[in-house]
């Protein structure tokens, strides 16, 4: 019923709290299924993961900017939020609370998304257990490999993709 990538996203979001991996998983899925749609629910979830990653690293500006975009997407698509097994009103309240924390430079703490679909919740928990981590545990903020994961990332493919995109734009830019 739900894409396996979404369940993987939820398992990481609530299990090992690897928000960078959440972003990677859903970005890949989004690019294959809905790439041109910048207001896709998948983009909202990607932005939520990125915001949470930034917040944990005390990058309040990045966290705020990305969370504001995510909130706009979620509020524009409450039916899509619901279809993904999440409670739209509870999610909205939770994210407004998170935005206030970020705006006021309050310390990050782990949180869970309001999943109302029991089968989705069980699928996420089952995957967590299979991967060796517990659903709902606090983030290990002392784990630099987790907190600052982007530093060790091989960005070759990202850089190549941006260069190709720039070349395409310049090629289509007739003046």
C-alpha positions as CSV (number, residue, x, y, z in Angstrom):
1,X,0.0,0.0,0.0
2,X,2.8,2.4,0.9
3,X,6.1,2.7,-1.1
4,X,8.9,0.8,0.5
5,X,11.0,4.0,0.4
6,X,8.4,5.7,2.6
7,X,8.6,3.0,5.2
8,X,12.4,3.2,5.1
9,X,12.1,6.9,5.6
10,X,9.8,6.4,8.6
11,X,12.1,3.7,10.1
12,X,15.1,6.0,9.9
13,X,13.2,9.0,11.1
14,X,11.9,7.3,14.2
15,X,14.7,4.7,14.7
16,X,18.3,5.7,14.2
17,X,17.2,9.3,13.6
18,X,19.4,9.4,10.4
19,X,17.7,12.4,8.8
20,X,20.3,12.6,6.2
21,X,19.5,9.0,5.1
22,X,15.8,10.0,5.2
23,X,16.5,12.8,2.7
24,X,18.5,10.5,0.4
25,X,15.9,7.7,0.3
26,X,13.0,10.0,-0.5
27,X,14.9,12.2,-2.9
28,X,15.7,9.2,-5.0
29,X,12.1,8.0,-4.9
30,X,10.8,11.5,-5.7
31,X,13.2,11.9,-8.7
32,X,11.9,8.6,-10.1
33,X,8.2,9.3,-9.6
34,X,7.4,13.0,-9.3
35,X,10.6,14.9,-10.2
36,X,9.0,18.0,-11.8
37,X,6.6,18.5,-8.9
38,X,8.3,20.9,-6.4
39,X,5.2,20.9,-4.2
40,X,5.0,17.1,-4.0
41,X,4.3,15.6,-0.6
42,X,7.6,13.8,-1.0
43,X,9.4,17.1,-1.3
44,X,7.6,18.2,2.0
45,X,8.9,15.1,3.7
46,X,12.4,15.6,2.3
47,X,12.4,19.2,3.6
48,X,11.2,18.0,7.0
49,X,14.1,15.6,7.2
50,X,16.6,18.3,6.1
51,X,15.2,20.8,8.6
52,X,15.5,18.3,11.4
53,X,19.0,17.5,10.3
54,X,19.9,21.2,10.4
55,X,18.1,21.8,13.8
56,X,20.1,19.0,15.4
57,X,23.3,20.6,14.1
58,X,22.2,24.0,15.5
59,X,21.9,25.5,12.0
60,X,18.8,27.4,12.9
61,X,18.7,29.5,9.7
62,X,18.7,26.4,7.5
63,X,16.3,24.6,9.7
64,X,13.8,27.4,9.7
65,X,14.0,28.0,6.0
66,X,13.4,24.4,5.1
67,X,10.7,23.8,7.7
68,X,8.7,26.8,6.5
69,X,8.8,25.3,3.0
70,X,7.7,21.9,4.3
71,X,4.9,23.4,6.3
72,X,3.6,25.2,3.2
73,X,3.6,22.0,1.2
74,X,1.8,20.0,3.9
75,X,-0.8,22.7,4.5
76,X,-1.5,22.8,0.7
77,X,-1.9,19.0,0.6
78,X,-3.7,17.8,3.7
79,X,-5.3,14.9,1.7
80,X,-1.9,13.7,0.6
81,X,-0.7,13.9,4.2
82,X,-3.7,11.7,5.2
83,X,-3.1,9.3,2.4
84,X,0.4,8.7,3.7
85,X,-1.1,7.6,7.1
86,X,-0.3,10.8,8.9
87,X,-2.8,13.0,10.8
88,X,-2.7,16.4,9.0
89,X,-3.9,18.5,12.0
90,X,-1.5,16.9,14.4
91,X,1.3,17.2,12.0
92,X,0.6,20.8,11.4
93,X,0.5,21.5,15.2
94,X,3.7,19.6,15.7
95,X,5.6,21.4,12.9
96,X,4.4,24.9,14.1
97,X,5.8,23.9,17.6
98,X,9.1,22.8,16.0
99,X,9.3,26.1,14.0
100,X,8.8,28.1,17.2
101,X,11.6,26.1,18.8
102,X,13.9,26.7,15.9
103,X,13.0,30.4,15.7
104,X,13.8,30.8,19.4
105,X,17.1,28.8,19.0
106,X,15.9,26.1,21.3
107,X,17.9,22.9,21.5
108,X,16.9,20.0,19.2
109,X,15.0,17.0,20.7
110,X,13.7,13.9,18.9
111,X,10.1,13.7,17.9
112,X,7.7,11.3,16.2
113,X,5.4,11.9,13.3
114,X,1.7,11.5,14.1
115,X,1.0,8.2,12.3
116,X,-2.6,7.1,12.5
117,X,-2.4,4.0,10.3
118,X,-1.6,1.0,12.6
119,X,-0.3,-1.2,9.7
120,X,2.1,1.6,8.6
121,X,3.3,2.0,12.2
122,X,3.8,-1.7,12.5
123,X,5.7,-1.9,9.2
124,X,8.0,0.9,10.3
125,X,8.6,-0.7,13.7
126,X,9.3,-4.1,12.1
127,X,11.9,-2.5,9.7
128,X,13.5,-0.7,12.6
129,X,13.9,-4.0,14.5
130,X,15.2,-5.7,11.4
131,X,17.8,-3.0,11.0
132,X,18.9,-3.2,14.7
133,X,17.5,0.0,16.1
134,X,14.5,0.8,18.3
135,X,11.5,2.9,17.2
136,X,11.2,6.1,19.1
137,X,14.5,6.3,20.8
138,X,16.3,9.6,21.3
139,X,18.8,10.8,18.7
140,X,22.5,10.1,19.6
141,X,23.6,13.7,19.4
142,X,27.1,12.7,20.4
143,X,27.5,10.6,17.3
144,X,29.4,12.9,14.9
145,X,29.0,10.5,12.0
146,X,25.2,10.8,12.4
147,X,25.0,14.5,13.3
148,X,27.5,15.7,10.7
149,X,26.9,13.0,8.1
150,X,27.0,15.3,5.1
151,X,30.7,16.0,5.7
152,X,31.7,12.5,4.7
153,X,29.3,12.3,1.8
154,X,30.7,11.7,-1.7
155,X,29.1,14.6,-3.6
156,X,30.5,13.7,-7.1
157,X,27.1,12.7,-8.5
158,X,25.4,15.7,-7.1
159,X,28.0,18.1,-8.5
160,X,27.8,16.4,-11.9
161,X,24.0,16.6,-11.9
162,X,24.1,20.3,-11.2
163,X,26.7,20.9,-14.0
164,X,24.5,19.1,-16.5
165,X,21.4,21.1,-15.3
166,X,23.3,24.4,-15.7
167,X,24.5,23.4,-19.2
168,X,20.9,22.6,-20.2
169,X,19.7,25.9,-18.9
170,X,22.4,27.8,-20.6
171,X,21.8,25.9,-23.8
172,X,18.1,26.9,-23.7
173,X,18.8,30.5,-22.7
174,X,18.3,32.4,-26.0
175,X,18.9,36.1,-25.7
